[in-house]
Amino acid sequence: MKKEPKILVVDDQPINVRLLEKKLQRCGIQVFSAFSGPDALVLAKETVPDVILLDIMMPGMDGLEVCRRIKEDESLCDIPVIFITAKTSKEGKIEGLGLGAADYITKPVDLDETLARINTQIRIQENHRVNLELSQRLAESRQHAAIAHVTEGIAHNLNNLLGVVVGYMDLLKSSINNPERLNRSCDQLEKAVKRIVDIVRELTTISQFDRVRKSPHPLPDLLASSLERFRKEHPVGANIQLAEPVPTVSIHTNAELFEDILGRLVINAWESYRNGSKEAENKVVEITARHIESPTREERPSIEITVADRGCGIPARIRESVFEPFVTTESAVGRGMGLTIVRHSIQSLGGSVGLKSRQGGGTVATLSHPVTPQSPEEAAEKEEAVAQ
């Protein structure tokens, strides 16, 4: 059964209110009436109407002030306000609309026109509610699909790795009298077990992202410690070039997580060079940091870090899904969680990451990280965006 619409009519002239009441009630609309600004605010809280018809010219608290307070109230701000005004000037109408009003009606009021404008706002609100419900269902479906995809990927990779373990266990049994083959089998078995351990550790890392602690850190120190950590954990011949100067700003972050993010991008860039190719002779990984000033008051200043290589680039077959778990350019079993970890890590710090092909060959990874702490409202918006 369709819900009966609720309308709040606010006017200091009782005769105007009564005329609107009769017209709206005959059309199956539930009407609440207030004859002053303060009464209107109280009644709006109690009834939460679908639309508010609000006279501008009232003694004491006028309609403009009532509208301003309604739009400042989180529980009422989404209710459309239609101004009833005797003002015919363009400036008067703009003033009302500028406060957040959805529409206006000029006195003397035409009852049929008023009803039409009310019905329009009711339809808009109903469509908005339907869209919100659909968006929520879509977000839930995407979340379920993502969980299913991750679960499927984990099961597939672990099963493959366990198959490798079982295979080499059989080889060990048959290699008792062949020390050389026995050692090779032990080495391969150890690698497979380490990959299983790595997958479990990476999944544990993702589950802890919502509990990271952040504090101010100078960007030059962060980059230096990140590269130092990378060289300790990955003793490879990567030629890492850090462009100078590095912005002398501090960012509110988790140092350990930041170092891990940058390290994963660097190793991803280094591994993009094919062994034996012309580009592999140098294996240059270029890192650049920039301070991005906020273009508007709503946006916060940020730092942008790029990690660029001249390697094999992003294959077309995985370009759209490169941040999904277990998507990889390698054929090795049990790989492909690195960029997934990067994306979830930087999002937990309030930032973002993107990959694009580099002109002339290679890939550019771009990290964006806010300079200032994330507000609770921004965190909620970020969480909603991630869920979608």
C-alpha positions in Angstrom: 0.0 0.0 0.0 1.4 3.4 -1.0 2.3 5.7 1.9 0.2 8.8 2.3 2.4 11.9 1.6 3.0 14.3 4.5 3.2 18.1 3.9 4.1 20.8 6.4 2.4 24.1 5.6 4.0 27.1 7.4 2.3 30.6 7.2 1.4 33.2 9.8 -1.9 33.8 8.0 -4.5 31.1 9.1 -6.7 31.7 6.0 -3.8 30.8 3.7 -3.1 27.7 5.7 -6.7 26.6 5.6 -7.1 27.0 1.9 -4.0 24.8 1.3 -5.1 22.3 3.9 -8.4 21.7 2.1 -6.9 21.4 -1.3 -4.2 19.0 -0.3 -6.4 16.8 2.0 -8.9 16.3 -0.9 -6.0 14.9 -2.9 -5.1 12.3 -0.2 -2.2 14.3 1.4 -1.7 14.4 5.1 -1.2 18.1 6.2 0.4 19.5 9.3 0.2 23.3 9.9 2.4 25.8 11.7 1.9 29.5 12.1 5.4 30.6 13.1 9.0 29.8 12.4 9.8 28.2 15.8 6.6 26.1 15.7 7.5 25.0 12.2 10.9 23.7 13.3 9.4 21.7 16.2 6.7 20.2 14.0 9.2 19.3 11.3 11.2 17.4 13.8 8.1 15.5 15.1 6.5 14.7 11.7 9.5 14.6 9.2 7.3 15.6 6.3 7.9 14.8 2.6 7.7 18.5 1.6 7.6 21.8 3.4 5.6 24.7 2.1 7.1 27.7 3.7 6.0 31.4 3.6 9.0 33.8 3.6 7.4 36.9 5.1 6.6 36.0 8.7 7.1 38.1 11.9 9.9 37.1 14.2 11.7 34.2 12.5 11.0 34.6 8.8 11.0 31.8 6.3 14.6 32.3 5.2 15.8 31.7 8.7 13.6 28.6 9.1 14.9 27.2 5.8 18.5 27.9 6.9 18.0 26.0 10.2 16.3 23.1 8.4 19.2 22.7 6.0 21.6 22.7 8.9 19.8 19.9 10.6 21.1 16.5 9.4 17.7 14.8 10.2 15.8 17.4 8.1 18.2 18.7 5.5 17.0 16.4 2.7 13.3 17.5 2.9 12.5 19.7 -0.1 11.4 23.2 0.8 9.0 25.2 -1.5 8.9 28.9 -0.7 5.7 30.8 -0.8 6.7 34.4 -1.5 5.2 37.7 -2.5 8.6 38.8 -3.9 8.7 38.9 -7.6 12.2 40.1 -8.1 14.9 37.9 -9.4 17.1 38.7 -6.4 14.4 37.5 -3.9 14.0 34.2 -5.7 17.8 33.6 -5.9 18.1 34.3 -2.2 15.6 31.6 -1.3 17.1 29.0 -3.8 20.5 29.9 -2.5 19.5 28.7 1.0 18.7 25.3 -0.4 15.0 25.6 -1.3 13.8 23.3 -4.0 11.2 25.6 -5.6 9.1 28.7 -5.0 5.5 29.8 -5.5 4.6 33.4 -6.0 1.5 34.9 -4.2 -1.4 34.9 -4.8 -1.2 31.1 -4.6 -2.7 29.1 -7.5 -3.8 25.9 -5.7 -3.6 23.7 -8.8 0.0 24.9 -9.5 0.9 24.4 -5.9 -0.3 20.8 -6.0 1.6 20.1 -9.2 4.8 21.5 -7.7 4.3 19.4 -4.5 3.7 16.3 -6.5 6.9 17.0 -8.5 9.0 17.2 -5.3 7.3 14.0 -3.9 8.2 12.1 -7.1 11.8 13.4 -7.0 12.1 12.3 -3.4 10.6 8.9 -4.2 13.0 8.4 -7.1 15.9 9.5 -4.8 14.9 6.8 -2.2 14.6 4.2 -4.9 18.0 5.1 -6.2 19.5 4.9 -2.7 18.0 1.5 -2.2 19.3 0.3 -5.6 22.7 1.7 -4.8 22.8 -0.1 -1.5 21.8 -3.4 -3.1 24.3 -2.9 -5.8 27.0 -2.2 -3.2 26.1 -5.3 -1.3 26.1 -7.4 -4.5 29.5 -6.0 -5.4 30.8 -6.7 -1.9 29.5 -10.3 -2.1 31.0 -10.7 -5.5 34.3 -9.4 -4.3 34.3 -11.7 -1.3 33.4 -14.7 -3.6 36.2 -13.7 -6.0 38.8 -13.4 -3.3 37.7 -16.7 -1.7 37.8 -18.4 -5.1 41.3 -17.0 -5.8 42.6 -18.0 -2.4 41.2 -21.5 -2.7 42.5 -21.9 -6.2 46.0 -20.8 -5.4 46.3 -22.6 -2.1 45.0 -25.8 -3.8 47.6 -25.4 -6.5 50.4 -24.8 -4.0 49.3 -27.8 -1.9 49.3 -29.9 -5.1 52.9 -28.7 -5.6 53.7 -29.7 -2.0 52.2 -33.2 -2.4 54.0 -33.7 -5.7 57.4 -32.9 -4.2 56.7 -35.0 -1.1 56.2 -37.9 -3.5 59.5 -37.0 -5.2 61.3 -36.9 -1.8 60.1 -40.4 -1.1 61.5 -41.6 -4.3 64.8 -39.6 -4.0 66.2 -41.1 -0.9 69.1 -42.6 -2.8 69.6 -39.6 -5.0 71.0 -36.7 -2.9 71.1 -34.2 -5.8 67.4 -34.8 -6.7 66.5 -34.9 -3.0 68.0 -31.4 -2.5 66.2 -30.0 -5.6 62.9 -31.3 -4.3 63.5 -29.9 -0.9 64.2 -26.5 -2.4 61.1 -26.5 -4.4 59.0 -27.8 -1.5 60.4 -25.0 0.7 59.5 -22.3 -1.9 55.9 -23.6 -2.2 55.5 -23.6 1.6 56.8 -20.1 1.8 54.3 -18.9 -0.8 51.5 -20.4 1.3 52.8 -18.6 4.3 53.1 -15.3 2.3 49.4 -15.6 1.2 48.2 -16.1 4.7 50.3 -13.2 6.0 49.0 -10.9 3.2 45.4 -11.8 4.0 46.1 -11.1 7.7 47.6 -7.7 6.7 44.4 -6.8 4.8 42.2 -7.6 7.8 44.2 -5.2 10.0 44.0 -2.1 7.8 41.1 -0.5 9.8 43.3 -0.5 12.9 46.4 1.3 11.6 47.6 4.2 13.7 48.7 7.4 11.9 51.0 10.3 13.0 52.9 13.1 11.2 56.0 12.1 9.3 58.3 14.2 7.1 58.0 13.1 3.5 61.8 13.1 2.8 62.4 10.8 5.7 59.5 8.5 4.7 60.9 8.1 1.2 64.4 7.5 2.5 63.3 4.9 5.0 61.0 3.2 2.3 63.9 2.8 -0.1 66.2 1.6 2.7 63.7 -1.0 3.7 63.2 -2.1 0.1 66.9 -2.7 -0.4 67.1 -4.8 2.7 64.0 -6.9 1.9 64.8 -7.2 -1.9 68.5 -7.5 -2.6 68.0 -7.0 -6.3 70.0 -4.9 -8.8 67.3 -2.2 -9.3 68.5 1.2 -10.3 66.2 3.4 -8.3 66.3 7.1 -9.1 64.6 9.5 -6.7 64.0 12.8 -8.4 65.0 15.9 -6.4 63.9 18.0 -4.7 61.5 16.1 -2.5 58.8 18.4 -1.0 59.6 19.3 2.6 56.1 18.5 3.9 54.8 16.2 6.6 52.0 13.8 6.0 49.7 12.1 8.5 50.3 8.4 7.9 51.4 5.1 9.2 55.1 4.9 8.4 55.4 1.1 8.3 52.4 0.8 5.9 53.6 3.6 3.7 57.0 1.9 3.4 55.3 -1.4 2.5 53.2 0.3 -0.2 56.1 2.1 -1.9 58.2 -1.1 -1.7 55.6 -3.2 -3.4 55.3 -0.6 -6.2 59.0 -0.5 -6.7 59.4 -4.3 -6.8 56.4 -4.5 -9.2 58.2 -1.9 -11.4 61.5 -3.8 -11.2 59.8 -7.2 -12.1 58.3 -5.6 -15.2 61.6 -5.8 -17.0 61.9 -9.0 -18.9 65.1 -10.9 -18.4 67.3 -10.7 -21.4 65.5 -7.7 -23.0 67.2 -4.6 -24.0 65.5 -2.6 -21.2 66.6 -5.2 -18.6 70.2 -4.0 -18.9 69.5 -0.9 -16.8 66.2 -1.7 -15.0 65.7 2.0 -14.0 62.8 2.7 -11.6 62.1 6.4 -11.4 60.4 7.9 -8.3 59.0 11.4 -8.2 57.2 13.3 -5.4 55.1 16.4 -5.8 53.1 18.6 -3.4 49.6 19.2 -4.8 47.9 22.3 -3.4 44.1 22.0 -2.9 42.3 23.7 -5.9 39.2 24.3 -3.8 38.3 24.7 -0.2 36.5 21.3 -0.2 39.7 19.4 -1.3 42.6 18.9 0.9 46.3 19.3 -0.1 48.0 16.1 -0.9 51.3 14.6 -2.1 51.6 12.6 -5.3 54.3 10.0 -5.8 54.9 8.3 -9.1 56.8 5.1 -9.6 57.7 4.7 -13.3 59.5 2.0 -15.3 60.3 1.2 -18.9 59.4 -2.5 -18.6 56.9 -4.7 -20.4 53.9 -2.5 -19.5 50.4 -3.6 -18.5 49.0 -6.4 -20.7 45.7 -5.6 -22.3 44.1 -8.8 -20.8 44.6 -7.6 -17.2 44.4 -3.8 -17.7 40.9 -3.5 -16.2 41.5 -5.9 -13.3 45.1 -5.3 -12.3 44.2 -4.4 -8.7 42.1 -7.6 -8.2 43.6 -10.4 -6.1 45.7 -13.0 -7.9 45.7 -11.1 -11.2 49.3 -11.3 -12.4 51.5 -11.2 -15.5 53.5 -14.1 -14.1 52.7 -17.8 -14.6 54.0 -18.8 -11.2 51.5 -20.4 -8.9 50.4 -18.4 -5.8 51.3 -14.9 -7.0 49.3 -11.7 -7.6 48.3 -10.2 -4.2 50.8 -7.3 -4.3 48.8 -4.6 -6.0 45.6 -5.7 -4.1 47.5 -5.0 -0.9 48.7 -1.7 -2.2 45.2 -0.5 -3.1 43.7 -1.5 0.2 46.6 -0.1 2.2 46.6 3.4 0.6 42.8 3.5 0.9 43.1 2.8 4.6 45.4 5.9 4.8 42.9 8.1 3.0 44.6 8.0 -0.4 44.4 6.3 -3.7 46.5 4.5 -6.3 46.3 4.2 -10.1 48.3 2.6 -12.9 48.6 3.7 -16.5 50.8 2.8 -19.4 53.8 5.0 -20.0 54.3 6.7 -23.4 57.1 4.9 -25.1 56.7 1.7 -23.0 56.5 0.8 -19.4 54.1 1.7 -16.6 53.5 4.6 -14.2 52.0 4.0 -10.8 50.6 7.1 -9.1 50.1 7.3 -5.3 48.0 10.1 -3.9 48.1 10.7 -0.1 46.5 13.5 1.9 48.7 15.8 3.8 46.3 16.5 6.7 44.4 14.0 8.8 41.2 12.5 7.4 38.0 13.8 9.0 35.3 11.3 10.2 33.0 12.4 7.4 35.7 11.9 4.8 36.4 8.5 6.2 32.8 7.5 6.0 32.6 8.6 2.4 35.8 6.7 1.6 34.4 3.5 3.2 31.2 3.8 1.2 33.1 4.3 -2.0 35.3 1.3 -1.3 32.2 -0.8 -0.6 30.8 0.1 -4.0 
